[in-house]
Amino acid sequence: MTSSPTNARQTGPALEAMYQFLRWLLPTVDGFPRSQKFTLGDRISTAGLDVLDHLIAATYSRARDQALADANLGLDRLRFFIRLSQDMRLIDLKRYEFAARAI
């Protein structure tokens, strides 16, 4: 997951980090078994994309407080969904550790 310093300067480090994390997360969730891809997988994907959306709003808005609070809540949801996916053995420990550090 390589972040471009130029992109981070243009959009902000949090937004760029989330974008890069989603580049890893979405294909990972795509590998979930069919039985969980459309339940937990969709929740994880949606939570991650919602965080990105809130960070975009915070980046390009003067009133950032609510967007950042919403992004923070979304990150907490994402942490629990990813933890659940590891507990259900949908992702291995190595991927879980990577996600935990990235979030």
CYANA upper distance limits for C-alpha pairs under 8 A (distance plus 0.5 A):
  1 MET  CA     20 GLN  CA      6.51
  1 MET  CA     21 PHE  CA      7.64
  1 MET  CA     23 ARG  CA      8.37
  1 MET  CA     24 TRP  CA      7.70
  2 THR  CA     20 GLN  CA      7.70
  3 SER  CA      7 ASN  CA      8.03
  3 SER  CA      8 ALA  CA      7.83
  3 SER  CA     16 GLU  CA      7.49
  3 SER  CA     17 ALA  CA      7.53
  3 SER  CA     20 GLN  CA      7.20
  4 SER  CA      8 ALA  CA      6.82
  5 PRO  CA      9 ARG  CA      6.69
  6 THR  CA     10 GLN  CA      6.87
  7 ASN  CA     11 THR  CA      6.62
  7 ASN  CA     12 GLY  CA      8.18
  7 ASN  CA     16 GLU  CA      7.27
  8 ALA  CA     12 GLY  CA      5.29
  8 ALA  CA     13 PRO  CA      5.30
  8 ALA  CA     15 LEU  CA      8.06
  8 ALA  CA     16 GLU  CA      5.88
  9 ARG  CA     13 PRO  CA      7.54
 11 THR  CA     15 LEU  CA      6.79
 11 THR  CA     16 GLU  CA      7.05
 11 THR  CA     59 THR  CA      7.32
 12 GLY  CA     16 GLU  CA      6.76
 12 GLY  CA     59 THR  CA      7.70
 13 PRO  CA     17 ALA  CA      6.42
 14 ALA  CA     18 MET  CA      6.67
 14 ALA  CA     55 LEU  CA      7.93
 15 LEU  CA     19 TYR  CA      6.66
 15 LEU  CA     52 LEU  CA      7.18
 15 LEU  CA     55 LEU  CA      6.17
 15 LEU  CA     56 ILE  CA      7.22
 15 LEU  CA     59 THR  CA      8.25
 16 GLU  CA     20 GLN  CA      6.70
 17 ALA  CA     21 PHE  CA      6.59
 17 ALA  CA    102 ALA  CA      8.49
 18 MET  CA     22 LEU  CA      6.63
 18 MET  CA     51 VAL  CA      8.30
 18 MET  CA     52 LEU  CA      6.73
 18 MET  CA    103 ILE  CA      8.49
 19 TYR  CA     23 ARG  CA      6.91
 19 TYR  CA     52 LEU  CA      7.30
 20 GLN  CA     24 TRP  CA      7.29
 21 PHE  CA     25 LEU  CA      6.54
 21 PHE  CA     99 ALA  CA      8.48
 21 PHE  CA    102 ALA  CA      7.27
 22 LEU  CA     26 LEU  CA      6.23
 22 LEU  CA     48 GLY  CA      7.26
 22 LEU  CA     49 LEU  CA      8.12
 23 ARG  CA     27 PRO  CA      7.74
 24 TRP  CA     28 THR  CA      6.92
 25 LEU  CA     29 VAL  CA      6.67
 25 LEU  CA     45 SER  CA      8.17
 26 LEU  CA     30 ASP  CA      6.71
 26 LEU  CA     45 SER  CA      6.80
 27 PRO  CA     31 GLY  CA      7.10
 28 THR  CA     32 PHE  CA      7.79
 29 VAL  CA     37 LYS  CA      7.37
 29 VAL  CA     41 GLY  CA      5.99
 29 VAL  CA     44 ILE  CA      8.13
 29 VAL  CA     45 SER  CA      7.81
 30 ASP  CA     37 LYS  CA      7.22
 30 ASP  CA     41 GLY  CA      7.91
 31 GLY  CA     37 LYS  CA      8.24
 32 PHE  CA     36 GLN  CA      6.71
 32 PHE  CA     37 LYS  CA      5.69
 32 PHE  CA     41 GLY  CA      7.40
 32 PHE  CA     90 LEU  CA      6.63
 32 PHE  CA     91 ILE  CA      8.45
 33 PRO  CA     37 LYS  CA      6.35
 33 PRO  CA     90 LEU  CA      8.14
 34 ARG  CA     38 PHE  CA      7.39
 35 SER  CA     39 THR  CA      8.09
 36 GLN  CA     40 LEU  CA      5.99
 36 GLN  CA     41 GLY  CA      6.49
 37 LYS  CA     41 GLY  CA      4.84
 37 LYS  CA     42 ASP  CA      6.85
 38 PHE  CA     42 ASP  CA      5.77
 39 THR  CA     43 ARG  CA      6.91
 40 LEU  CA     44 ILE  CA      6.66
 40 LEU  CA     81 PHE  CA      7.70
 40 LEU  CA     85 SER  CA      7.98
 41 GLY  CA     45 SER  CA      6.68
 42 ASP  CA     46 THR  CA      6.44
 43 ARG  CA     47 ALA  CA      6.46
 43 ARG  CA     81 PHE  CA      8.00
 44 ILE  CA     48 GLY  CA      6.65
 44 ILE  CA     78 LEU  CA      6.65
 44 ILE  CA     81 PHE  CA      6.57
 44 ILE  CA     82 ILE  CA      7.59
 45 SER  CA     49 LEU  CA      6.65
 46 THR  CA     50 ASP  CA      6.45
 47 ALA  CA     51 VAL  CA      6.80
 47 ALA  CA     74 GLY  CA      6.47
 47 ALA  CA     75 LEU  CA      8.12
 47 ALA  CA     77 ARG  CA      7.41
 47 ALA  CA     78 LEU  CA      6.34
 48 GLY  CA     52 LEU  CA      6.90
 48 GLY  CA     74 GLY  CA      7.85
 48 GLY  CA     75 LEU  CA      8.03
 48 GLY  CA     78 LEU  CA      7.07
 49 LEU  CA     53 ASP  CA      6.62
 50 ASP  CA     54 HIS  CA      6.70
 50 ASP  CA     71 ALA  CA      7.98
 50 ASP  CA     74 GLY  CA      7.40
 51 VAL  CA     55 LEU  CA      6.68
 51 VAL  CA     70 ASP  CA      8.03
 51 VAL  CA     71 ALA  CA      5.25
 51 VAL  CA     72 ASN  CA      8.20
 51 VAL  CA     74 GLY  CA      6.01
 51 VAL  CA     75 LEU  CA      7.13
 52 LEU  CA     56 ILE  CA      6.67
 52 LEU  CA     71 ALA  CA      8.10
 53 ASP  CA     57 ALA  CA      6.79
 54 HIS  CA     58 ALA  CA      6.65
 54 HIS  CA     67 ALA  CA      5.63
 54 HIS  CA     68 LEU  CA      7.15
 54 HIS  CA     70 ASP  CA      7.01
 54 HIS  CA     71 ALA  CA      5.80
 55 LEU  CA     59 THR  CA      6.51
 55 LEU  CA     67 ALA  CA      7.25
 55 LEU  CA     68 LEU  CA      7.14
 55 LEU  CA     71 ALA  CA      6.86
 56 ILE  CA     60 TYR  CA      6.81
 57 ALA  CA     61 SER  CA      6.30
 57 ALA  CA     64 ARG  CA      7.99
 57 ALA  CA     67 ALA  CA      6.76
 58 ALA  CA     62 ARG  CA      8.06
 58 ALA  CA     63 ALA  CA      7.76
 58 ALA  CA     64 ARG  CA      5.10
 58 ALA  CA     65 ASP  CA      8.10
 58 ALA  CA     67 ALA  CA      5.80
 58 ALA  CA     68 LEU  CA      6.69
 59 THR  CA     64 ARG  CA      7.95
 63 ALA  CA     67 ALA  CA      8.35
 64 ARG  CA     68 LEU  CA      6.51
 65 ASP  CA     69 ALA  CA      6.63
 66 GLN  CA     70 ASP  CA      6.58
 67 ALA  CA     71 ALA  CA      6.62
 68 LEU  CA     72 ASN  CA      6.60
 69 ALA  CA     73 LEU  CA      6.80
 70 ASP  CA     74 GLY  CA      6.64
 71 ALA  CA     75 LEU  CA      6.69
 72 ASN  CA     76 ASP  CA      6.93
 73 LEU  CA     77 ARG  CA      6.88
 74 GLY  CA     78 LEU  CA      6.60
 75 LEU  CA     79 ARG  CA      6.62
 75 LEU  CA    103 ILE  CA      7.49
 76 ASP  CA     80 PHE  CA      6.99
 77 ARG  CA     81 PHE  CA      6.73
 78 LEU  CA     82 ILE  CA      6.54
 79 ARG  CA     83 ARG  CA      6.57
 79 ARG  CA    100 ALA  CA      7.56
 79 ARG  CA    103 ILE  CA      7.87
 80 PHE  CA     84 LEU  CA      6.55
 81 PHE  CA     85 SER  CA      6.70
 82 ILE  CA     86 GLN  CA      6.82
 82 ILE  CA     96 TYR  CA      7.55
 82 ILE  CA     99 ALA  CA      8.15
 83 ARG  CA     87 ASP  CA      6.70
 83 ARG  CA     96 TYR  CA      7.68
 84 LEU  CA     88 MET  CA      6.60
 85 SER  CA     89 ARG  CA      6.70
 85 SER  CA     90 LEU  CA      5.63
 85 SER  CA     91 ILE  CA      6.63
 86 GLN  CA     90 LEU  CA      6.14
 86 GLN  CA     91 ILE  CA      5.51
 86 GLN  CA     92 ASP  CA      6.74
 86 GLN  CA     93 LEU  CA      7.33
 86 GLN  CA     96 TYR  CA      6.81
 91 ILE  CA     95 ARG  CA      6.69
 91 ILE  CA     96 TYR  CA      7.03
 92 ASP  CA     96 TYR  CA      6.77
 93 LEU  CA     97 GLU  CA      6.56
 94 LYS  CA     98 PHE  CA      6.77
 95 ARG  CA     99 ALA  CA      6.63
 96 TYR  CA    100 ALA  CA      6.54
 97 GLU  CA    101 ARG  CA      6.67
 98 PHE  CA    102 ALA  CA      6.61
 99 ALA  CA    103 ILE  CA      6.54
